[in-house]
Amino acid sequence: MALLESELKARSLTLNRTRPKFARKFSKSWILLLMFLPCLLYYILFKYYPMLGIVISFKNYNLYKGIWESDWVGFKYYVTFFQNPDFWLLFRNTFLLGVYTLIFGFPAPIMLALLLNELKNMAFKRFVQTATYLPHFISNVIAASMITMFLSPTGGLINRMLNGLGIGTINFLTEPSWFKPIYVLSEIWQHVGWETIIYLAALSSINPALYEAASIDGAGRMRKMWSVTLPGIAPAIVILLLLNVGKILEIGFEKVYLLSNPTTYATADIFSTYVYRVGMTNGNYSYASAIDVFTGIVSLVFIVSANYISRKLSDSSLW
């Protein structure tokens, strides 16, 4: 019996060695792959398959003819967009709005996570976490309505405070110079708590022995934060920074559209609002698609460049 079992094991090992490497890995991980299958199907159906629509930007798309029967026009709509007098204005507004959001919005959840990590009163810590998380679940429509009410020149809370201080009324939503600060501050208020979750999770993985060793060496609270906490969450910071760099030109449409108006187009008109106003409402889907493809290509260049720089300067990168 023992000889039979040993012979079966030997045959099994021989069979495993002769099978292709992929087959051996699949036989060990098929359950995990089966669990991953719904996620894969989701991305194929709703992310990758719609990319075939890019071909619209190279055609004179006709709704009745369909995508494949419409006439080819090559790079006509790309050339039209680049020669548009508003191109550089749109690019500047989109780029600056994305950069300002990155500069002021990206460090905000890191600082909030560091401050929450230092809190010893757990009840107060949970209250702050809940209060900062909640705005993330408010829709952009409601958020824009709240901002409009707060900044209203006739009875808005902010203008009441300014009048009380003797500064006078400011019509924030019709002043082009105020649009970018309003948008960036609203983004920080709405998303800082939600993005803090990632950094709090990274903080929980830091070995407590490192803090004990730092205390023995005489390090204070700030020194521990600088020498232990920040290096511990550095990989998470780098990865999220790279992802945010790739989204510089992908400014959300809804909030910008709801907060902007013709008087603020000089600073508020961006690619997505221009696509909706000129491309979609006029039925020029090919032109709108060309602008979106251009935005995606520039975003890809940004994220690849940022990843290359990160890989050269540190050990953390996306690939």
C-alpha positions in Angstrom: 0.0 0.0 0.0 2.8 2.4 0.9 4.6 1.5 -2.3 1.4 2.3 -4.3 1.0 5.7 -2.6 4.6 6.7 -3.2 4.3 5.6 -6.8 1.1 7.8 -7.2 2.9 10.8 -5.6 5.8 10.3 -8.0 3.6 10.2 -11.0 1.7 13.3 -9.8 5.0 15.2 -9.4 6.1 14.1 -12.8 2.8 15.2 -14.3 3.1 18.6 -12.6 6.6 19.1 -14.0 5.6 18.3 -17.5 2.5 20.6 -17.5 3.1 24.2 -18.7 4.0 26.7 -16.1 0.7 28.7 -16.7 -1.4 25.5 -16.2 0.4 24.8 -12.9 -0.3 28.3 -11.7 -3.9 28.2 -12.9 -4.6 24.9 -11.0 -3.3 26.5 -7.8 -5.1 29.9 -8.2 -8.3 29.1 -10.1 -10.5 30.0 -7.1 -9.0 33.5 -6.9 -9.2 33.9 -10.6 -12.9 32.9 -10.5 -13.5 35.6 -7.8 -11.7 38.1 -10.1 -13.8 37.2 -13.1 -16.7 39.6 -12.3 -14.3 42.5 -11.9 -12.6 41.6 -15.2 -15.9 41.4 -17.0 -17.0 44.8 -15.6 -13.8 46.5 -17.0 -14.1 44.8 -20.3 -17.8 45.7 -20.8 -17.8 49.2 -19.3 -14.3 50.5 -19.7 -12.4 48.8 -22.6 -15.2 48.0 -25.0 -16.5 51.6 -25.0 -13.0 52.7 -26.1 -14.0 51.5 -29.6 -16.0 54.7 -29.7 -12.7 56.6 -30.2 -13.1 55.9 -33.9 -15.9 58.6 -33.9 -13.3 61.3 -33.6 -11.8 60.2 -37.0 -15.2 60.2 -38.8 -18.0 62.6 -39.7 -20.3 60.8 -37.4 -23.9 60.5 -38.6 -26.4 59.3 -36.0 -28.5 57.5 -38.7 -25.6 55.9 -40.5 -24.0 54.6 -37.3 -20.3 54.6 -36.3 -19.0 52.2 -39.0 -20.9 53.5 -41.9 -20.1 57.2 -41.3 -17.5 58.9 -43.6 -13.8 59.0 -42.6 -12.4 62.5 -42.2 -9.0 61.6 -40.5 -7.7 64.3 -38.2 -10.1 67.0 -39.3 -11.7 67.6 -35.9 -8.3 67.5 -34.1 -7.0 70.2 -36.4 -10.2 72.2 -36.0 -9.8 72.0 -32.2 -6.1 73.0 -32.2 -6.8 75.9 -34.5 -9.7 77.1 -32.3 -9.0 80.5 -30.8 -10.3 79.2 -27.5 -7.9 76.2 -27.4 -5.2 77.8 -25.3 -7.7 79.4 -23.0 -9.4 76.0 -22.4 -6.0 74.3 -21.9 -4.8 76.9 -19.4 -8.0 76.9 -17.4 -8.2 73.1 -17.2 -4.5 72.7 -16.4 -4.4 75.5 -13.8 -7.6 74.2 -12.1 -6.1 70.7 -12.0 -2.7 71.9 -10.7 -4.3 74.1 -8.0 -6.4 71.2 -6.9 -3.3 69.0 -6.8 -1.2 71.5 -4.9 -3.7 72.4 -2.2 -6.0 69.4 -2.2 -3.5 66.5 -2.3 -1.7 67.4 1.0 -4.9 68.1 2.9 -5.9 64.4 3.6 -2.3 63.6 4.5 -2.2 66.4 7.1 -5.7 65.4 8.4 -4.6 61.8 8.7 -1.5 62.8 10.6 -3.5 65.0 13.0 -6.1 62.3 13.6 -3.3 59.8 14.3 -2.1 62.0 17.1 -5.5 62.3 18.8 -5.8 60.3 22.0 -9.5 61.0 22.6 -11.1 58.3 20.6 -14.7 59.8 20.8 -13.5 63.1 19.4 -11.4 61.3 16.8 -14.5 59.3 15.6 -16.6 62.5 15.5 -14.0 64.4 13.4 -13.7 61.4 11.0 -17.5 61.2 10.6 -17.8 65.0 10.1 -15.2 65.0 7.4 -16.4 61.8 5.6 -20.0 63.0 5.2 -19.5 65.7 2.5 -18.1 63.0 0.2 -21.6 61.4 0.0 -23.2 64.7 -1.0 -23.9 64.9 -4.7 -22.2 67.6 -6.8 -25.6 69.2 -7.5 -26.4 69.6 -3.8 -22.8 70.8 -3.1 -23.0 73.4 -5.8 -26.4 74.5 -4.5 -25.0 74.9 -1.0 -22.0 76.9 -2.3 -24.4 79.1 -4.2 -26.5 79.7 -1.1 -23.5 80.5 1.1 -22.0 82.9 -1.4 -25.2 84.6 -2.4 -24.8 88.4 -2.5 -28.3 88.7 -1.1 -28.4 87.0 2.3 -25.6 84.5 1.9 -23.7 83.5 5.1 -20.3 84.6 3.7 -21.5 88.0 2.6 -23.3 88.6 5.9 -20.0 88.0 7.7 -18.2 90.3 5.3 -20.8 93.0 5.8 -20.5 92.6 9.5 -16.7 93.2 9.2 -17.3 96.3 7.1 -15.8 94.8 3.9 -19.0 94.9 1.9 -20.8 92.5 -0.5 -18.8 90.5 -3.0 -20.6 88.7 -5.8 -18.2 85.7 -5.8 -20.0 83.6 -8.5 -19.8 86.4 -11.1 -16.1 87.3 -10.5 -13.8 85.3 -12.7 -10.9 85.7 -10.2 -12.9 83.9 -7.5 -13.9 80.8 -9.4 -10.6 78.8 -9.0 -10.4 79.4 -5.2 -14.1 78.5 -4.8 -13.7 75.3 -6.8 -10.5 74.2 -5.0 -11.8 74.8 -1.5 -15.1 73.0 -2.3 -13.1 70.0 -3.6 -11.0 69.9 -0.4 -14.1 70.2 1.8 -16.0 67.5 -0.1 -13.3 64.9 -0.5 -10.6 65.4 2.2 -12.2 63.1 4.8 -12.8 60.2 2.3 -9.2 60.3 1.0 -7.9 60.3 4.6 -9.1 56.7 4.9 -6.3 55.4 2.7 -3.6 57.2 4.8 -5.2 56.1 8.1 -5.0 52.5 6.8 -1.4 53.0 5.8 -0.7 54.5 9.3 -2.2 51.4 11.0 0.4 49.2 9.2 3.4 51.0 10.8 5.2 48.9 13.4 4.6 50.4 16.9 8.1 49.3 17.8 9.5 52.0 15.6 7.7 54.7 17.7 9.0 53.0 20.9 12.6 53.1 19.6 12.2 56.7 18.6 11.0 57.5 22.1 14.0 55.8 23.6 16.2 57.9 21.4 14.5 61.0 22.8 12.5 61.9 19.7 9.5 64.2 20.3 6.1 64.1 18.6 7.1 66.1 15.6 10.4 64.2 15.1 8.5 60.9 15.2 6.0 62.2 12.7 8.9 63.3 10.4 11.2 60.2 10.8 8.7 57.4 11.4 5.2 58.3 10.2 5.9 60.0 6.9 8.4 57.4 5.7 5.9 54.7 6.7 3.2 56.0 4.5 5.5 57.3 1.7 4.6 54.4 -0.7 0.9 55.3 -0.4 1.6 59.0 -0.9 3.7 58.4 -4.0 1.1 56.0 -5.6 -1.8 58.4 -5.0 0.3 61.4 -6.2 0.9 59.6 -9.5 -2.8 58.8 -9.9 -3.7 62.4 -9.1 -1.1 63.8 -11.6 -2.8 61.7 -14.3 -6.1 63.3 -13.5 -4.9 66.9 -13.8 -6.9 67.5 -17.0 -9.8 65.3 -16.0 -11.6 67.9 -14.0 -15.1 66.9 -12.9 -17.8 68.3 -15.3 -20.8 68.7 -12.9 -19.5 71.1 -10.3 -17.7 73.3 -12.8 -20.7 73.4 -15.0 -23.0 74.3 -12.1 -20.8 76.9 -10.6 -19.8 78.6 -13.8 -21.7 81.1 -16.0 -20.9 83.2 -19.1 -19.3 86.0 -16.9 -16.7 83.5 -15.5 -15.8 81.7 -18.7 -12.5 83.5 -18.8 -11.3 81.3 -15.9 -14.0 78.6 -15.5 -14.4 77.3 -19.1 -12.6 73.9 -19.3 -12.4 71.0 -21.8 -15.4 69.1 -20.4 -17.8 72.1 -20.2 -16.7 73.2 -23.7 -17.3 69.7 -25.0 -20.8 69.7 -23.5 -21.7 73.2 -24.7 -20.2 73.1 -28.2 -20.0 69.4 -29.0 -22.9 67.6 -27.3 -25.6 70.2 -27.3 -25.0 70.9 -31.0 -24.9 67.3 -31.9 -21.2 67.4 -33.1 -20.2 64.1 -31.5 -17.1 63.7 -33.6 -15.7 67.1 -32.4 -16.5 66.3 -28.8 -14.9 62.9 -29.1 -11.7 64.4 -30.6 -11.4 66.7 -27.6 -11.9 63.9 -25.1 -9.2 61.7 -26.9 -6.8 64.6 -26.7 -7.4 65.1 -23.0 -6.9 61.3 -22.4 -3.6 61.3 -24.3 -2.2 64.3 -22.4 -3.3 62.7 -19.1 -1.5 59.5 -20.1 1.7 61.5 -20.9 1.4 63.2 -17.4 1.1 59.9 -15.5 3.8 58.1 -17.4 6.2 61.1 -16.9 5.4 61.3 -13.2 5.9 57.5 -12.8 9.3 57.7 -14.6 10.4 60.5 -12.3 9.2 58.7 -9.2 11.0 55.5 -10.3 14.2 57.4 -10.8 14.0 59.3 -7.5 12.5 56.6 -5.2 11.6 52.9 -5.0 7.8 53.6 -5.4 6.1 53.6 -8.7 3.0 52.2 -10.4 5.0 49.9 -12.7 
